[in-house]
Every structure is written in structure tokens, then in C-alpha cells.
Amino acid sequence: MPVGGRSLIRRTLEAFDRCADITGITLLISQRNLLEVARELEGDGWRKAIDIRLGGERRQDSVRLGLQSLTKDPPDFVIVHDGARPLISDDLLHAGLEAARQHGAATAAVPVRNTYKHVDRSGFVHGTVERSDLVQVQTPQVFRYDWILEAHERAVRERIVVEDDAELIEKLGKPVKVFSGSYSNLKVATPEDALMVEALLAADPLCV
């Protein structure tokens, strides 16, 4: 998907390519998008090699496959990020790495700004969610490599399915530190999301 004159995935990868703390990039892509993405990213101009691999059936499977591809030369820490969040900044990457170095695992998050209700199957409200201690989780999520690999391998053995990688760390009984995300760190899931990203880029081309 083009966003502000460049493909969404290229914008996302450029953020990791220019970050001095990043030593390698592994990209997990679905079968139907694999060839198109490989063509999009081929050519010169990248500072770092991008290892493009076939992902799994679910996001969780793709992350596991990416982690397993690093076992021969394992890093100390790994950053998991949604390719559909193109406005990832150096500041967010640095903050995540620093938090993970101190605590072992960290996730970006922002305070929730909406009101949430418990609703039954008939569509009636049964209460309001207290939001003072709620956050909306984003990526990047940063982990000690040994922790997150162990967590994913355990998930396979025990058939655990989760919404995000931080939840797997929680199930290991390990702490996950929250660091400040950004409301501009949008995940592009609809054409309307793409328009919002383009508006942010138009307002501030240096917002990443």
C-alpha cells in the first residue's frame, strides 16, 4: 500500500535500517505477498541486509519462525514490530531497548482515551470499564532473545494462543515493562488509517 509516496512496508523498514542500535532485520511475509514485497525491496540503498522469510499461518507463528531463524547467531535482544506501523521513530526504538535492557521485556503503550463498556450478546450495557490503569499496547515490543524464544517454544508445546508477544512473556512469569508509545505510531489496517498517516506526514515530514 502506498503511503505518502512510498510503500508502507518500505517506510517501516527504513526506520529500522537507519537506527544504529539495530544490527539485523528479519521480515516475515505471507505467501501471497512474498514475491511482491521482495520485488519492492530489491535494489541498493539499504544499509543493512534484510532477511525476507515466509511467515506462518498466524502472526504468532510468524514471530516464532523469525526467532528460530536467529538461533545460529542469537542476538541479546530482539525487537518485534508490526510492518503496518510505518511511523516508528528512533526515540521509540531507543526507549524500548533501554527498558528491555533493564527489565528483560518491554512494550510500547499509550493511555486509553476512549470510554469502554461491557456489553452482553443482546447489545445491552452491563457496566463501564475503569480506564485509569488501562493502556493501549503497541509495537515495538523488545525482549531478551532467550526469554521470547523460550516463551514461543512453550506456546507450541502447550498450544497457547495469545494476542501479542508480551502476553507470552507474562505467561512465563516474567516482568514486562511499559514504556511510552506514541499516538502517531498508528497501525494501518484500513484505507482510513493510511489517510491519517499521510496527514501526519504532510503536517510534519520529520515525524518519524
Backbone bond lengths (Angstrom), bond angles and torsions (degrees), N, CA, C in turn:
res aa  C-N    CA-C-N  psi(-1)  N-CA   C-N-CA  omega(-1)  CA-C   N-CA-C  phi
1 M - - - 1.461 - - 1.525 109.86 -
2 P 1.341 118.37 126.15 1.464 119.46 177.28 1.521 110.98 -74.54
3 V 1.323 116.20 135.39 1.462 122.59 177.44 1.525 107.50 -135.18
4 G 1.323 116.52 112.33 1.450 120.19 179.15 1.514 113.84 59.60
5 G 1.342 116.98 37.30 1.448 120.83 175.24 1.516 116.18 90.68
6 R 1.323 117.58 -8.56 1.470 120.50 176.44 1.525 108.23 -133.85
7 S 1.328 115.97 156.21 1.463 118.25 -179.74 1.522 110.01 -65.50
8 L 1.318 114.09 149.78 1.459 120.77 -179.14 1.530 110.93 -57.68
9 I 1.323 117.91 -45.34 1.469 120.37 -176.81 1.525 111.12 -67.51
10 R 1.315 117.11 -35.15 1.463 119.67 177.39 1.528 110.35 -64.61
11 R 1.320 117.25 -44.24 1.466 120.34 178.58 1.529 110.71 -58.58
12 T 1.323 116.14 -43.69 1.463 119.98 -178.99 1.522 110.49 -63.25
13 L 1.321 116.76 -47.23 1.459 120.56 -177.53 1.527 112.51 -67.15
14 E 1.323 117.00 -32.33 1.464 119.56 178.87 1.525 111.81 -60.10
15 A 1.331 116.84 -34.11 1.466 120.34 179.00 1.523 111.06 -63.45
16 F 1.340 116.80 -40.54 1.459 120.60 179.57 1.525 110.92 -75.91
17 D 1.324 115.88 -33.08 1.462 120.43 -178.92 1.533 111.72 -65.66
18 R 1.333 116.86 -34.69 1.469 119.27 -176.98 1.530 113.25 -88.94
19 C 1.337 117.95 -10.26 1.469 121.06 -176.94 1.526 110.04 -80.49
20 A 1.331 116.54 121.41 1.470 121.28 -175.28 1.523 112.49 -64.72
21 D 1.323 118.19 -25.80 1.461 121.02 -178.09 1.524 113.06 -75.28
22 I 1.329 117.89 -15.30 1.463 122.00 -176.34 1.526 108.97 -88.93
23 T 1.317 116.64 124.48 1.472 120.39 -178.48 1.520 112.85 -102.13
24 G 1.324 118.30 -15.13 1.458 120.67 179.61 1.506 110.88 -163.04
25 I 1.319 116.15 154.21 1.465 122.18 -177.86 1.526 108.89 -129.83
26 T 1.328 116.13 127.05 1.461 121.84 174.14 1.517 108.21 -119.60
27 L 1.309 116.32 125.00 1.460 122.04 -176.24 1.522 109.36 -112.58
28 L 1.320 116.94 123.20 1.468 122.39 -179.83 1.520 108.71 -104.49
29 I 1.329 116.52 123.40 1.455 122.50 -172.31 1.528 110.07 -129.34
30 S 1.324 115.84 144.56 1.465 120.08 177.35 1.521 110.99 -67.43
31 Q 1.318 115.56 158.47 1.470 121.03 -179.31 1.521 111.51 -56.83
32 R 1.338 117.55 -43.02 1.472 119.36 -175.24 1.526 112.78 -69.61
33 N 1.338 117.92 -21.18 1.465 120.75 -178.81 1.528 113.77 -106.04
34 L 1.335 116.74 -3.11 1.466 120.45 -169.31 1.529 112.51 -60.28
35 L 1.333 117.69 -52.51 1.458 120.60 -176.31 1.527 111.42 -66.40
36 E 1.329 116.37 -41.11 1.462 120.02 -178.56 1.530 111.37 -63.83
37 V 1.330 116.39 -42.63 1.458 119.81 179.60 1.526 110.64 -68.09
38 A 1.330 117.20 -40.62 1.463 120.43 178.62 1.524 110.61 -59.84
39 R 1.331 117.47 -41.84 1.469 120.55 177.78 1.529 111.14 -65.79
40 E 1.321 115.65 -39.95 1.457 120.61 -179.27 1.524 112.13 -61.50
41 L 1.327 116.62 -33.96 1.461 120.39 -173.52 1.519 113.66 -99.22
42 E 1.326 117.94 -4.57 1.459 119.27 -177.41 1.522 110.76 -70.51
43 G 1.315 115.85 158.81 1.461 120.85 178.80 1.511 112.33 108.76
44 D 1.298 115.56 178.21 1.460 122.04 -177.34 1.528 110.41 -82.17
45 G 1.321 113.72 176.43 1.458 119.55 175.45 1.504 114.93 108.21
46 W 1.330 117.78 -12.78 1.454 120.89 178.91 1.526 109.77 -91.04
47 R 1.320 116.48 134.05 1.461 121.12 176.96 1.527 111.20 -74.86
48 K 1.311 115.77 -34.56 1.460 121.49 -175.78 1.528 110.14 -115.98
49 A 1.318 115.68 150.18 1.461 120.07 173.86 1.526 109.41 -69.83
50 I 1.319 116.68 138.28 1.460 122.23 177.93 1.526 107.63 -111.37
51 D 1.315 115.70 115.36 1.462 122.03 -179.22 1.529 107.93 -88.75
52 I 1.333 116.74 104.73 1.467 121.63 -177.65 1.521 108.50 -93.07
53 R 1.331 115.74 124.18 1.461 121.30 -176.55 1.519 110.87 -131.60
54 L 1.329 114.29 157.59 1.461 120.58 176.64 1.525 109.37 -74.89
55 G 1.313 115.92 128.40 1.462 120.81 179.08 1.517 112.37 -81.34
56 G 1.313 115.21 -174.92 1.453 121.38 -178.76 1.517 112.04 -102.16
57 E 1.310 115.00 -171.86 1.464 120.98 -177.56 1.526 111.07 -66.32
58 R 1.333 116.33 -39.83 1.461 121.74 179.97 1.524 109.55 -117.37
59 R 1.309 116.13 164.11 1.459 120.57 175.54 1.525 110.30 -55.07
60 Q 1.325 116.52 -44.42 1.463 122.28 180.00 1.526 111.16 -56.92
61 D 1.336 116.95 -41.12 1.460 120.89 179.05 1.529 110.95 -67.09
62 S 1.322 116.39 -38.51 1.461 120.24 -179.75 1.525 111.17 -63.64
63 V 1.330 116.33 -44.12 1.463 119.36 179.13 1.529 110.20 -61.48
64 R 1.325 117.33 -43.06 1.470 120.41 179.25 1.526 111.03 -60.40
65 L 1.322 116.82 -44.33 1.464 120.22 179.47 1.531 110.70 -62.39
66 G 1.318 116.84 -39.67 1.451 119.97 177.08 1.510 112.22 -63.14
67 L 1.313 116.56 -43.08 1.469 121.02 178.62 1.523 111.18 -63.64
68 Q 1.314 116.23 -42.82 1.466 119.56 -178.48 1.526 111.85 -66.67
69 S 1.326 117.20 -25.36 1.466 119.90 178.88 1.523 111.99 -71.19
70 L 1.327 117.46 -11.86 1.469 122.06 -177.00 1.528 113.28 -100.75
71 T 1.326 118.12 3.83 1.464 120.26 -171.52 1.524 113.91 -66.08
72 K 1.340 118.19 -27.53 1.465 119.62 -178.45 1.522 112.44 -70.42
73 D 1.319 115.94 -31.39 1.466 120.58 178.76 1.522 107.92 -138.64
74 P 1.329 117.64 70.37 1.465 121.05 -169.82 1.524 112.93 -68.06
75 P 1.324 116.85 138.12 1.460 120.63 174.47 1.531 109.92 -80.46
76 D 1.314 116.69 167.17 1.465 120.29 174.24 1.523 110.60 -73.43
77 F 1.333 115.70 -39.98 1.465 121.22 -178.01 1.519 109.23 -133.57
78 V 1.322 115.26 152.86 1.458 121.23 177.23 1.528 108.33 -132.31
79 I 1.325 115.07 140.31 1.459 121.96 176.37 1.527 108.18 -105.15
80 V 1.320 116.70 126.93 1.460 121.78 175.00 1.527 107.22 -105.17
81 H 1.333 116.25 125.73 1.462 119.80 -176.64 1.518 110.67 -141.04
82 D 1.337 115.86 144.31 1.455 121.73 176.44 1.524 109.67 -74.28
83 G 1.328 116.39 126.53 1.457 119.35 176.31 1.519 112.58 -60.66
84 A 1.323 117.06 -21.38 1.461 122.00 -178.07 1.525 113.27 -87.60
85 R 1.341 117.38 12.12 1.475 120.74 173.65 1.531 107.64 -112.47
86 P 1.334 118.03 86.64 1.459 120.31 -171.60 1.526 115.07 -80.95
87 L 1.335 118.49 -12.64 1.463 120.09 -176.47 1.527 112.14 -97.22
88 I 1.322 117.10 29.69 1.457 122.29 175.07 1.535 108.62 -65.92
89 S 1.326 116.39 132.29 1.460 120.77 -175.36 1.523 111.62 -107.85
90 D 1.329 115.42 161.44 1.464 120.57 174.37 1.524 110.60 -58.64
91 D 1.330 116.46 -39.10 1.472 119.97 -178.90 1.521 111.02 -60.84
92 L 1.329 117.26 -41.63 1.466 120.26 178.59 1.521 111.38 -65.12
93 L 1.322 116.55 -42.02 1.461 120.17 179.17 1.525 110.79 -63.47
94 H 1.321 116.99 -44.54 1.462 120.64 179.69 1.532 110.55 -64.29
95 A 1.327 117.11 -42.54 1.465 120.86 -179.26 1.525 110.67 -63.41
96 G 1.323 116.89 -41.52 1.457 120.31 179.38 1.512 112.52 -65.36
97 L 1.316 116.31 -43.36 1.465 120.09 178.98 1.523 111.22 -64.13
98 E 1.314 116.81 -42.28 1.459 119.89 -179.93 1.524 111.11 -63.76
99 A 1.336 117.14 -42.84 1.460 120.58 178.71 1.522 111.55 -64.44
100 A 1.329 117.05 -40.63 1.462 120.38 -179.90 1.523 111.39 -69.36
101 R 1.314 117.70 -36.01 1.462 120.06 177.08 1.516 111.25 -61.87
102 Q 1.315 116.65 -34.12 1.460 120.97 -179.19 1.527 112.61 -82.24
103 H 1.336 116.38 -35.50 1.471 119.49 -169.49 1.525 114.45 -120.47
104 G 1.317 118.41 -10.89 1.463 120.77 178.62 1.509 114.90 96.53
105 A 1.337 116.94 -30.16 1.458 120.98 -179.65 1.522 108.50 -154.85
106 A 1.328 116.53 142.09 1.457 120.16 -177.58 1.519 110.13 -153.54
107 T 1.329 115.53 149.18 1.457 120.51 177.17 1.516 110.03 -135.66
108 A 1.333 115.73 141.21 1.458 120.48 172.12 1.529 109.07 -71.58
109 A 1.332 116.00 145.63 1.459 120.59 178.25 1.523 109.27 -160.40
110 V 1.323 115.39 154.98 1.459 121.85 175.66 1.527 108.32 -128.44
111 P 1.333 118.15 150.17 1.464 120.13 176.35 1.525 111.04 -61.02
112 V 1.327 116.62 142.56 1.468 119.43 177.41 1.523 108.86 -71.49
113 R 1.337 115.99 143.71 1.459 120.51 -176.50 1.522 112.08 -116.39
114 N 1.321 117.09 -2.76 1.456 121.06 179.89 1.518 110.90 -108.15
115 T 1.310 115.89 165.35 1.457 121.78 174.63 1.529 108.90 -94.79
116 Y 1.338 116.11 134.95 1.462 121.49 -178.77 1.525 110.36 -117.71
117 K 1.319 115.57 141.29 1.460 122.58 -178.28 1.526 110.70 -120.39
118 H 1.338 115.81 145.46 1.462 120.77 166.91 1.528 107.23 -81.70
119 V 1.341 116.63 127.00 1.456 121.15 -177.34 1.523 108.96 -128.87
120 D 1.335 116.62 137.53 1.461 119.27 179.18 1.528 110.03 -84.33
121 R 1.342 115.77 179.44 1.455 119.99 -175.42 1.520 112.94 -68.46
122 S 1.317 116.16 -16.42 1.465 119.87 177.68 1.514 112.69 -89.18
123 G 1.335 116.56 -3.33 1.454 120.20 177.28 1.505 115.46 90.19
124 F 1.348 117.03 17.71 1.454 120.46 178.92 1.528 110.71 -102.38
125 V 1.336 115.63 141.35 1.457 121.08 -179.54 1.517 109.92 -74.15
126 H 1.347 115.77 135.37 1.454 121.86 178.12 1.515 112.33 -118.90
127 G 1.315 116.96 10.43 1.454 119.81 177.59 1.512 111.37 150.77
128 T 1.320 115.05 164.64 1.457 122.48 179.59 1.517 109.50 -109.82
129 V 1.315 116.43 137.61 1.462 121.44 -178.71 1.523 109.25 -79.22
130 E 1.324 116.21 128.39 1.457 120.98 174.10 1.521 108.55 -69.85
131 R 1.331 117.01 121.18 1.455 119.64 -171.13 1.527 114.29 -106.45
132 S 1.316 118.47 3.45 1.466 119.75 -174.97 1.524 112.03 -63.12
133 D 1.334 117.51 -29.52 1.459 119.96 -179.98 1.528 112.28 -113.52
134 L 1.341 116.97 21.14 1.459 121.18 178.84 1.519 110.41 -100.05
135 V 1.326 115.83 143.96 1.463 121.06 174.01 1.524 108.49 -132.21
136 Q 1.314 115.58 156.07 1.457 122.79 174.29 1.517 108.07 -99.36
137 V 1.312 116.08 116.71 1.460 121.01 -174.14 1.521 110.45 -80.02
138 Q 1.334 115.01 142.63 1.452 122.66 176.60 1.531 108.56 -126.11
139 T 1.313 115.79 179.59 1.455 120.99 159.66 1.521 105.74 -109.43
140 P 1.324 118.84 153.40 1.459 127.92 18.93 1.527 113.33 -77.11
141 Q 1.342 113.32 148.35 1.453 122.69 167.25 1.529 106.48 -119.12
142 V 1.324 116.10 135.08 1.465 120.89 -172.01 1.521 109.40 -124.27
143 F 1.331 116.12 134.99 1.458 120.45 -173.46 1.527 111.76 -139.95
144 R 1.315 115.14 150.95 1.457 118.56 161.23 1.522 107.53 -58.55
145 Y 1.309 116.02 132.23 1.462 119.28 -175.52 1.527 111.85 -60.06
146 D 1.331 117.19 -42.53 1.466 118.67 -177.72 1.526 111.47 -64.65
147 W 1.350 117.23 -35.08 1.460 120.16 179.01 1.530 111.21 -65.64
148 I 1.314 116.73 -50.21 1.464 118.84 -172.75 1.526 111.14 -72.73
149 L 1.337 117.81 -31.48 1.462 119.21 175.68 1.524 110.18 -66.74
150 E 1.322 116.85 -44.84 1.468 120.51 177.14 1.527 110.76 -59.40
151 A 1.336 116.61 -41.76 1.460 121.11 -178.27 1.528 111.18 -63.30
152 H 1.320 117.60 -41.28 1.462 120.46 -179.74 1.529 111.49 -71.60
153 E 1.307 117.23 -38.23 1.463 119.19 178.54 1.525 111.16 -66.87
154 R 1.326 116.23 -36.45 1.468 119.49 175.70 1.528 110.43 -65.87
155 A 1.329 117.18 -38.14 1.464 120.82 179.84 1.524 111.20 -61.20
156 V 1.332 116.80 -36.86 1.467 119.99 177.24 1.520 110.27 -66.18
157 R 1.335 115.87 -47.34 1.473 119.54 -178.20 1.517 111.92 -61.78
158 E 1.327 117.04 -40.50 1.464 121.33 -173.32 1.524 112.80 -101.20
159 R 1.328 116.51 6.13 1.466 122.40 177.75 1.530 111.43 55.59
160 I 1.308 115.26 47.69 1.457 122.32 178.54 1.519 108.97 -89.81
161 V 1.323 116.62 130.81 1.458 122.36 176.60 1.526 108.16 -118.31
162 V 1.324 116.56 131.15 1.461 120.61 -175.44 1.527 110.59 -131.94
163 E 1.327 114.90 169.63 1.459 121.52 178.39 1.518 112.06 -86.29
164 D 1.336 116.81 -33.22 1.461 119.58 178.97 1.522 109.47 -149.75
165 D 1.339 115.31 169.85 1.467 120.03 -174.51 1.515 112.51 -70.41
166 A 1.322 117.18 -30.36 1.465 119.59 178.27 1.524 110.95 -60.24
167 E 1.318 117.11 -33.47 1.465 120.05 179.43 1.528 111.36 -64.01
168 L 1.323 117.31 -34.54 1.463 119.96 176.70 1.528 110.87 -64.76
169 I 1.334 116.50 -38.62 1.464 119.94 176.59 1.523 110.26 -65.32
170 E 1.326 116.93 -41.05 1.462 121.05 176.46 1.529 110.43 -56.61
171 K 1.334 116.57 -41.86 1.458 120.15 -177.91 1.526 112.23 -70.10
172 L 1.334 117.21 -18.26 1.467 120.92 172.34 1.517 112.06 -79.78
173 G 1.332 116.66 -8.41 1.452 120.70 -176.91 1.521 113.42 81.91
174 K 1.340 116.27 18.68 1.462 121.39 -179.72 1.528 109.96 -97.47
175 P 1.327 117.51 153.67 1.465 119.98 179.71 1.524 111.40 -77.69
176 V 1.316 115.85 146.87 1.458 122.01 173.64 1.520 107.53 -124.46
177 K 1.311 116.86 117.22 1.457 122.41 -179.35 1.525 110.07 -87.32
178 V 1.323 116.78 133.86 1.456 121.65 175.07 1.525 109.17 -91.69
179 F 1.324 116.42 131.47 1.459 120.45 172.19 1.526 108.56 -121.17
180 S 1.313 116.26 160.07 1.465 121.10 -171.66 1.525 111.59 -67.24
181 G 1.321 115.21 120.35 1.447 121.05 172.82 1.518 110.37 -85.24
182 S 1.322 116.80 -155.69 1.458 121.18 -179.15 1.516 108.89 -144.15
183 Y 1.331 116.05 138.09 1.460 119.51 177.04 1.522 111.77 -67.64
184 S 1.333 117.57 -18.60 1.470 120.06 176.29 1.530 112.21 -84.08
185 N 1.327 117.09 -7.14 1.470 121.81 179.40 1.530 109.09 -80.73
186 L 1.314 115.48 63.09 1.458 122.20 -171.52 1.517 112.11 -77.98
187 K 1.326 115.23 146.90 1.460 120.97 172.33 1.523 108.05 -98.27
188 V 1.321 116.40 122.10 1.459 121.21 -177.32 1.522 108.94 -84.97
189 A 1.321 115.24 104.52 1.458 120.86 179.28 1.523 111.92 -117.78
190 T 1.335 117.40 -13.87 1.465 122.34 -179.06 1.531 109.03 -139.43
191 P 1.327 118.07 163.12 1.472 119.87 174.74 1.525 112.56 -57.58
192 E 1.339 116.57 -32.14 1.467 119.93 178.77 1.525 111.05 -65.83
193 D 1.325 116.91 -37.25 1.466 120.33 176.35 1.526 110.51 -61.79
194 A 1.325 116.31 -41.66 1.464 120.61 179.78 1.523 110.66 -62.14
195 L 1.325 116.74 -39.58 1.466 120.37 177.58 1.525 110.89 -63.01
196 M 1.329 117.50 -37.55 1.458 120.63 178.41 1.526 111.07 -66.29
197 V 1.339 116.83 -40.54 1.466 120.36 177.13 1.518 110.21 -63.43
198 E 1.341 116.99 -43.00 1.455 120.10 179.00 1.526 111.22 -63.08
199 A 1.331 116.73 -37.11 1.464 120.16 178.04 1.520 111.01 -65.39
200 L 1.316 117.36 -40.59 1.466 120.81 177.54 1.522 111.22 -64.53
201 L 1.332 116.86 -41.12 1.454 120.59 178.18 1.525 111.41 -65.71
202 A 1.340 116.63 -38.64 1.452 120.35 179.31 1.529 111.14 -66.70
203 A 1.347 116.04 -37.32 1.456 120.20 -179.29 1.529 111.53 -72.44
204 D 1.337 115.37 -35.49 1.468 120.39 -178.30 1.510 109.06 -149.94
205 P 1.330 118.76 92.40 1.458 121.35 -178.01 1.522 112.98 -59.67
206 L 1.340 118.11 -18.50 1.461 121.73 -179.51 1.529 111.67 -99.33
207 C 1.352 117.08 18.40 1.467 118.89 -174.92 1.511 112.75 -67.55
208 V 1.343 118.51 -15.38 1.458 120.61 174.92 1.518 109.51 -94.54
